Amino acid sequence: FRRLSEVDDRGGLDLVNYLLRRQRFAQAIAIVENQIEDNANGDVLAMLNVSAARAVLGSGQGDPLPFLEAALRRAPGNGQALALMEELLTQRGDQAALDRLHRDELQAPCVHPGDFARRSFRLLALNRNEEAQAAADTGLQIDPPNCELRFNTAVAAMRQGEEALAEREFARVEMSSPNVYAESLRMRAILRLRRGDGS
C-alpha cells in the first residue's frame, strides 16, 4: 500500500471506502491500522476509523470498538461514530458504557451536518425539543437539503405545538433518503388528520 501521506487525506478515505464496497475488509482495516499518519486531518481520521469499524463488522472478525473509540478521540461529536457506537453498545447490553456515551456526546462539539443530525436526534430522545430544533437548524445552515436535519427540526416544532411550521418542514424533506421521506409523509398525514384535513 502507498502510505496515506502520498495521497491527500480525502483520497485515503476514498480508498478505504472503495475497498469496503468490494468487501476487501482485511485490506481496508490494514490501511487504517498501519497507514494513517498521526498528523492527518482529524475529521478524515475519524471517518477512516468509522470505515474500519464497519469493515470489522462486515467481516465478522475482530472488535470494532477500538476503531470507534479512536474516531471519537479525533472527533468526539462525529455523528456516524456515535450512532455506530450506540448500536454496538446496545447489542452488547453494556448500559453503563451507553449511559457514558449519551452523557459525553452532548458535551462534544458538532462540526458537520451529520454531527448536528445526531445531536438533534439525541435531544429529541430526551424530549429537549427546543434544543433539538436549535441543533437541527444550525446543521441546516451548513446543509439545507439534509433530510435528517429537516425531519428533526419538524419533529421538534411539532412537539412544541408549532404544527404549521412542522408541516412546512416535513414537506421540505427530499426523497434522497427514502426512509426519512416516507416517515415525513406519515407525519404530514398525522398533522392533516389532526386539523381535520383529509386532503
TIZA-253089 format. One record per residue (C-alpha): chain; x, y, z. Coordinates in nm, 2 decimals. Layout:
BEGIN
<chain = A; east = X; north = Y; up = Z>
...
***
This chain:
BEGIN
<chain = A; east = 0.00; north = 0.00; up = 0.00>
<chain = A; east = 0.11; north = 0.36; up = -0.05>
<chain = A; east = 0.12; north = 0.55; up = 0.27>
<chain = A; east = -0.17; north = 0.78; up = 0.31>
<chain = A; east = 0.08; north = 1.07; up = 0.32>
<chain = A; east = 0.13; north = 1.01; up = -0.05>
<chain = A; east = -0.23; north = 1.09; up = -0.13>
<chain = A; east = -0.44; north = 1.36; up = 0.02>
<chain = A; east = -0.64; north = 1.29; up = 0.33>
<chain = A; east = -0.97; north = 1.26; up = 0.14>
<chain = A; east = -0.80; north = 1.02; up = -0.10>
<chain = A; east = -0.72; north = 0.78; up = 0.19>
<chain = A; east = -1.08; north = 0.78; up = 0.29>
<chain = A; east = -1.19; north = 0.72; up = -0.06>
<chain = A; east = -0.95; north = 0.43; up = -0.09>
<chain = A; east = -1.08; north = 0.27; up = 0.23>
<chain = A; east = -1.44; north = 0.31; up = 0.12>
<chain = A; east = -1.36; north = 0.17; up = -0.22>
<chain = A; east = -1.21; north = -0.15; up = -0.05>
<chain = A; east = -1.52; north = -0.17; up = 0.18>
<chain = A; east = -1.76; north = -0.16; up = -0.12>
<chain = A; east = -1.57; north = -0.45; up = -0.27>
<chain = A; east = -1.58; north = -0.64; up = 0.07>
<chain = A; east = -1.20; north = -0.63; up = 0.09>
<chain = A; east = -1.23; north = -0.58; up = 0.46>
<chain = A; east = -0.88; north = -0.70; up = 0.56>
<chain = A; east = -0.71; north = -0.45; up = 0.33>
<chain = A; east = -0.93; north = -0.17; up = 0.45>
<chain = A; east = -0.85; north = -0.25; up = 0.81>
<chain = A; east = -0.48; north = -0.28; up = 0.74>
<chain = A; east = -0.47; north = 0.06; up = 0.58>
<chain = A; east = -0.64; north = 0.22; up = 0.88>
<chain = A; east = -0.42; north = 0.03; up = 1.13>
<chain = A; east = -0.09; north = 0.08; up = 0.95>
<chain = A; east = -0.10; north = 0.36; up = 0.70>
<chain = A; east = -0.25; north = 0.65; up = 0.89>
<chain = A; east = -0.03; north = 0.94; up = 0.96>
<chain = A; east = -0.08; north = 1.09; up = 1.31>
<chain = A; east = -0.07; north = 1.45; up = 1.17>
<chain = A; east = -0.35; north = 1.37; up = 0.92>
<chain = A; east = -0.68; north = 1.57; up = 0.93>
<chain = A; east = -0.87; north = 1.47; up = 1.25>
<chain = A; east = -1.21; north = 1.45; up = 1.07>
<chain = A; east = -1.07; north = 1.23; up = 0.80>
<chain = A; east = -0.90; north = 1.01; up = 1.06>
<chain = A; east = -1.23; north = 0.98; up = 1.24>
<chain = A; east = -1.41; north = 0.87; up = 0.92>
<chain = A; east = -1.13; north = 0.63; up = 0.84>
<chain = A; east = -1.18; north = 0.47; up = 1.18>
<chain = A; east = -1.56; north = 0.46; up = 1.13>
<chain = A; east = -1.50; north = 0.29; up = 0.80>
<chain = A; east = -1.26; north = 0.04; up = 0.96>
<chain = A; east = -1.52; north = -0.04; up = 1.23>
<chain = A; east = -1.78; north = -0.11; up = 0.96>
<chain = A; east = -1.52; north = -0.33; up = 0.79>
<chain = A; east = -1.47; north = -0.53; up = 1.11>
<chain = A; east = -1.85; north = -0.56; up = 1.15>
<chain = A; east = -1.88; north = -0.67; up = 0.79>
<chain = A; east = -1.60; north = -0.93; up = 0.81>
<chain = A; east = -1.74; north = -1.07; up = 1.14>
<chain = A; east = -1.38; north = -1.09; up = 1.27>
<chain = A; east = -1.24; north = -0.87; up = 1.54>
<chain = A; east = -1.38; north = -0.59; up = 1.76>
<chain = A; east = -1.49; north = -0.27; up = 1.60>
<chain = A; east = -1.49; north = -0.09; up = 1.94>
<chain = A; east = -1.12; north = 0.03; up = 1.93>
<chain = A; east = -1.18; north = 0.19; up = 1.59>
<chain = A; east = -1.49; north = 0.38; up = 1.71>
<chain = A; east = -1.30; north = 0.49; up = 2.02>
<chain = A; east = -1.02; north = 0.62; up = 1.80>
<chain = A; east = -1.27; north = 0.80; up = 1.58>
<chain = A; east = -1.43; north = 0.97; up = 1.88>
<chain = A; east = -1.09; north = 1.07; up = 2.02>
<chain = A; east = -1.03; north = 1.26; up = 1.70>
<chain = A; east = -1.38; north = 1.39; up = 1.65>
<chain = A; east = -1.59; north = 1.35; up = 1.97>
<chain = A; east = -1.91; north = 1.48; up = 1.80>
<chain = A; east = -1.89; north = 1.26; up = 1.49>
<chain = A; east = -2.25; north = 1.16; up = 1.42>
<chain = A; east = -2.16; north = 0.83; up = 1.24>
<chain = A; east = -1.92; north = 0.71; up = 1.51>
<chain = A; east = -2.17; north = 0.79; up = 1.78>
<chain = A; east = -2.45; north = 0.62; up = 1.61>
<chain = A; east = -2.25; north = 0.31; up = 1.54>
<chain = A; east = -2.11; north = 0.30; up = 1.89>
<chain = A; east = -2.46; north = 0.33; up = 2.03>
<chain = A; east = -2.57; north = 0.04; up = 1.82>
<chain = A; east = -2.28; north = -0.17; up = 1.92>
<chain = A; east = -2.31; north = -0.10; up = 2.30>
<chain = A; east = -2.69; north = -0.17; up = 2.28>
<chain = A; east = -2.62; north = -0.50; up = 2.11>
<chain = A; east = -2.37; north = -0.59; up = 2.38>
<chain = A; east = -2.61; north = -0.48; up = 2.66>
<chain = A; east = -2.34; north = -0.25; up = 2.81>
<chain = A; east = -2.58; north = 0.00; up = 2.97>
<chain = A; east = -2.30; north = 0.17; up = 3.18>
<chain = A; east = -2.10; north = 0.25; up = 2.86>
<chain = A; east = -2.41; north = 0.35; up = 2.68>
<chain = A; east = -2.50; north = 0.60; up = 2.95>
<chain = A; east = -2.15; north = 0.74; up = 2.94>
<chain = A; east = -2.17; north = 0.78; up = 2.56>
<chain = A; east = -2.50; north = 0.96; up = 2.58>
<chain = A; east = -2.38; north = 1.19; up = 2.86>
<chain = A; east = -2.05; north = 1.27; up = 2.69>
<chain = A; east = -2.18; north = 1.32; up = 2.34>
<chain = A; east = -2.40; north = 1.61; up = 2.45>
<chain = A; east = -2.08; north = 1.80; up = 2.55>
<chain = A; east = -1.89; north = 1.72; up = 2.23>
<chain = A; east = -1.86; north = 1.99; up = 1.96>
<chain = A; east = -2.06; north = 1.94; up = 1.65>
<chain = A; east = -1.89; north = 2.03; up = 1.32>
<chain = A; east = -2.06; north = 1.86; up = 1.03>
<chain = A; east = -2.42; north = 1.82; up = 0.93>
<chain = A; east = -2.42; north = 1.45; up = 1.04>
<chain = A; east = -2.30; north = 1.57; up = 1.39>
<chain = A; east = -2.59; north = 1.81; up = 1.42>
<chain = A; east = -2.83; north = 1.54; up = 1.30>
<chain = A; east = -2.71; north = 1.30; up = 1.57>
<chain = A; east = -2.72; north = 1.58; up = 1.83>
<chain = A; east = -3.07; north = 1.68; up = 1.74>
<chain = A; east = -3.18; north = 1.31; up = 1.74>
<chain = A; east = -3.04; north = 1.26; up = 2.09>
<chain = A; east = -3.20; north = 1.58; up = 2.22>
<chain = A; east = -3.53; north = 1.46; up = 2.08>
<chain = A; east = -3.49; north = 1.13; up = 2.25>
<chain = A; east = -3.45; north = 1.33; up = 2.58>
<chain = A; east = -3.76; north = 1.54; up = 2.49>
<chain = A; east = -3.54; north = 1.85; up = 2.49>
<chain = A; east = -3.72; north = 1.98; up = 2.19>
<chain = A; east = -3.62; north = 2.34; up = 2.18>
<chain = A; east = -3.25; north = 2.25; up = 2.20>
<chain = A; east = -3.31; north = 1.97; up = 1.94>
<chain = A; east = -3.47; north = 2.23; up = 1.70>
<chain = A; east = -3.18; north = 2.47; up = 1.75>
<chain = A; east = -2.92; north = 2.19; up = 1.68>
<chain = A; east = -3.11; north = 2.08; up = 1.37>
<chain = A; east = -3.14; north = 2.44; up = 1.25>
<chain = A; east = -2.77; north = 2.50; up = 1.29>
<chain = A; east = -2.70; north = 2.20; up = 1.08>
<chain = A; east = -2.94; north = 2.31; up = 0.82>
<chain = A; east = -2.74; north = 2.64; up = 0.78>
<chain = A; east = -2.45; north = 2.41; up = 0.67>
<chain = A; east = -2.65; north = 2.17; up = 0.46>
<chain = A; east = -3.00; north = 2.30; up = 0.38>
<chain = A; east = -3.12; north = 1.98; up = 0.19>
<chain = A; east = -3.02; north = 1.74; up = 0.47>
<chain = A; east = -3.32; north = 1.51; up = 0.52>
<chain = A; east = -3.24; north = 1.41; up = 0.87>
<chain = A; east = -3.19; north = 1.76; up = 0.99>
<chain = A; east = -3.51; north = 1.88; up = 0.82>
<chain = A; east = -3.71; north = 1.59; up = 0.97>
<chain = A; east = -3.56; north = 1.65; up = 1.32>
<chain = A; east = -3.65; north = 2.02; up = 1.31>
<chain = A; east = -4.00; north = 1.94; up = 1.20>
<chain = A; east = -4.05; north = 1.68; up = 1.48>
<chain = A; east = -3.91; north = 1.94; up = 1.74>
<chain = A; east = -4.15; north = 2.20; up = 1.61>
<chain = A; east = -4.45; north = 1.96; up = 1.62>
<chain = A; east = -4.37; north = 1.87; up = 1.98>
<chain = A; east = -4.36; north = 2.24; up = 2.07>
<chain = A; east = -4.71; north = 2.29; up = 1.92>
<chain = A; east = -4.58; north = 2.47; up = 1.61>
<chain = A; east = -4.78; north = 2.24; up = 1.38>
<chain = A; east = -4.79; north = 2.48; up = 1.08>
<chain = A; east = -4.41; north = 2.51; up = 1.09>
<chain = A; east = -4.37; north = 2.13; up = 1.14>
<chain = A; east = -4.59; north = 2.06; up = 0.83>
<chain = A; east = -4.39; north = 2.30; up = 0.62>
<chain = A; east = -4.06; north = 2.14; up = 0.73>
<chain = A; east = -4.19; north = 1.79; up = 0.67>
<chain = A; east = -4.30; north = 1.90; up = 0.32>
<chain = A; east = -3.94; north = 2.01; up = 0.26>
<chain = A; east = -3.78; north = 1.67; up = 0.33>
<chain = A; east = -3.64; north = 1.55; up = 0.00>
<chain = A; east = -3.66; north = 1.20; up = -0.15>
<chain = A; east = -3.29; north = 1.14; up = -0.13>
<chain = A; east = -3.34; north = 0.94; up = 0.19>
<chain = A; east = -3.63; north = 0.71; up = 0.12>
<chain = A; east = -3.69; north = 0.61; up = 0.49>
<chain = A; east = -3.68; north = 0.97; up = 0.62>
<chain = A; east = -3.90; north = 1.08; up = 0.33>
<chain = A; east = -4.16; north = 0.81; up = 0.39>
<chain = A; east = -4.17; north = 0.90; up = 0.76>
<chain = A; east = -4.21; north = 1.27; up = 0.68>
<chain = A; east = -4.51; north = 1.18; up = 0.46>
<chain = A; east = -4.66; north = 0.98; up = 0.75>
<chain = A; east = -4.61; north = 1.27; up = 0.99>
<chain = A; east = -4.77; north = 1.52; up = 0.75>
<chain = A; east = -5.07; north = 1.29; up = 0.72>
<chain = A; east = -5.10; north = 1.28; up = 1.10>
<chain = A; east = -5.09; north = 1.66; up = 1.12>
<chain = A; east = -5.36; north = 1.69; up = 0.85>
<chain = A; east = -5.58; north = 1.44; up = 1.03>
<chain = A; east = -5.54; north = 1.64; up = 1.35>
<chain = A; east = -5.68; north = 1.95; up = 1.19>
<chain = A; east = -5.95; north = 1.76; up = 1.00>
<chain = A; east = -5.80; north = 1.80; up = 0.66>
<chain = A; east = -5.81; north = 1.46; up = 0.48>
<chain = A; east = -5.67; north = 1.60; up = 0.15>
***
